[in-house]
Amino acid sequence: MSEEINRDVERAEEYEQTTSRVSALGKNRFELSTGLIIAARYADKLRRVALVAFSKIAPKDVIIRDISELNKQLYTKIVEEMKLGKLDVIRIMVDAEYDEQRQKLVFTNVRIIRYLTEDQCTDKYKSLISENEQLKKEISELKKKLEDILSALK
């Protein structure tokens, strides 16, 4: 195993003793959560959480292999679709189940939650207020035109 994976295994064991971000959903089934993290660290955190959850029921190489595949899919979604920056704060939650017969982790219900700073919220709010004012102005102008048309028809 690479040095990075060994480090993650050690950290996973440490997490198990301190703060597990895993909720049991049934036999061999868990909800994994990264907690609040910067987007650049999601892969490490998700791998560690999965190691904590599944280390007693699935081989480590299976966990690492399947989490790596999930992380590739998440990268595409986070970077290309959602266009998040490395320092954006997110939380990833995913339901995961170990299929003993296929020797595979199966992931469902993947959720990526993005958190905004107060400044980002304020900017979006101001933008919406501005857009709302513009729409009100356009509606007023259209009402005036409609009244002019109706009065011309009389």
Steps between C-alpha positions, in 0.01 A plus 500: 500500500615852433610735775184708454273199549695387807459850643126486430468161669677637808279809504190285450590299808553828686161633380331184619620581850410870487233620258331258268295659221311182430138407568386140477204448264481121516713191459820596315337833411609844622453869432844653455552871562812709455381773734584856399818506292661702225435348159869422446498249789184301424673191358727442801220558746252274320760222474571522874132499593442194279797322658352564844156376397597191305837391644345219705281358222683561171861462384693828502602463135131472399411808704783703350427381145129582515542831684759602238243436228239704688752780551561518124127542442479762774792691350314530171188622677678742738746654255333477161127510576477703821815703418609518863836640599753315713422713805120481477348339809297188433358192669466170317256240620451164333327174583736206459441128522746213484382226265675189634423283198641745246775622736405859421384818670179633348435874534158663481342833588814711455449854630740791468403800709674829433524762773528869423677768699302794638649722230391259226149491645489879522616534139235253379234680706598839354496351151149361554376834638644679197341251261169532684509880468574472129206263451270735693606784271433289189157399633413866565604591147293215353198604709534857374521378137195278554303791646601718202388230255169451683431875514582532125245228422219682680 
